[in-house]
Amino acid sequence: MEGNRRITKERGDLLGKIRDFTTSLVRNLSEGPSLTVFIDKFRNYCTDPDANCYCSSDLPKGQEILSLKSECHVRRIYVLLRVLLIVQQLLQENKHGSKRDIYYMHPSVFSDQSVVDQAINDICILLQCSRHNLNVVSVGNGLVMGWLRFLEAGRKFDCMNCPSNVHLIPVHVDEVKDIVSVAKYILVVEKESVFQRLANDRFCNANRCIVITQMAYDAKFLRVPEIRWLGAFPSDFEKYGLPQQCLLPLTPEDKRRTETMLLRCYLQREVPQWRLELESMLLRGVKFEIEALTAHSLSFLSEQYIPSKILGGLHI
């Protein structure tokens, strides 16, 4: 419960790690101006020279060494300690704060939200925990509608009474209990505009499912191995006869990201159809947004495109 100051073992362990970390910094400073902070470096892929591709990895790839010899490192350590002090307070009082909340506590010090985000990432690596463990939440966890019911901090959310009514996803997921659902599938939508279109069309009234979006923000909690790509595919442009004015040229950044994705092992070994779609898009040099599917009619997405894809198993 928010505000309950009873220290759980998990929070106690994190507070202990914070104390040990700051104690070691003070000890280093007392021994001379040679303070250093070691932060493991990660990337979302690893290289496999034999396979000539990249693949996912959660293993650290060396260490980043922050010291007082570099001005930018000094500032980064300073910001890290300011954010760490706020995190310590959140844990001690068992309260939650958003990344935006933390930024606005000292906007003149932090200068930009990305500076706070980096400090939080550094703290997660140093303490070997997730942002959720630090009691730091995103501004909002997204939207949901459909065939489910749950309790959050004693408050009942009954989406099944009106499946196409939109609800905010609770920020404090550890307080969500008694989840009940009769949905046949979960549809993850990247864009809020598409989510709202489905809500306006009362998609969940006609389809027994749950629709969820994180509005294109930090959707790592929606990443699961069983997820399937429903669309839109580059090949859908011709398949559904979309007008030429819906096409957009690929930007240099689009091309760079696509080429990087094509080097990843799982595209070569596990989902070759993804690779074919990406190669086709790269070859043609154009793309289209999923909203282009409404060129036929505003309800084409909810009444024809998605139902036909699911019914026909046209996902990869």
Secondary structure, DSSP 4 states (H G I P E B T S, - for coil): -TT-----HHHHHHHHHHHHHHHHHHHHHHT-S--EEEEE---S-EEETTTTEEE---S--SEEEEETTSHHHHHHHHHHHHHHHHHHHHHHHT--EEHHHHHHHSHHHH-SHHHHHHHHHHHHHHHT--TGGGTEE-S---EEEESEEEEETTEEEEGGGSTTS-EEPPS-GGGEEEEEE--SEEEEES-HHHHHHHHHTTHHHHS-EEEEE-TTS--GGG--TT----S--TTHHHHTT--GGG-EEPPHHHHHHHHHHHTBHHHHHT-HHHHHHHHHHHHHTEE--GGGGGGS-TTHIIIIIHHHHHHTT---
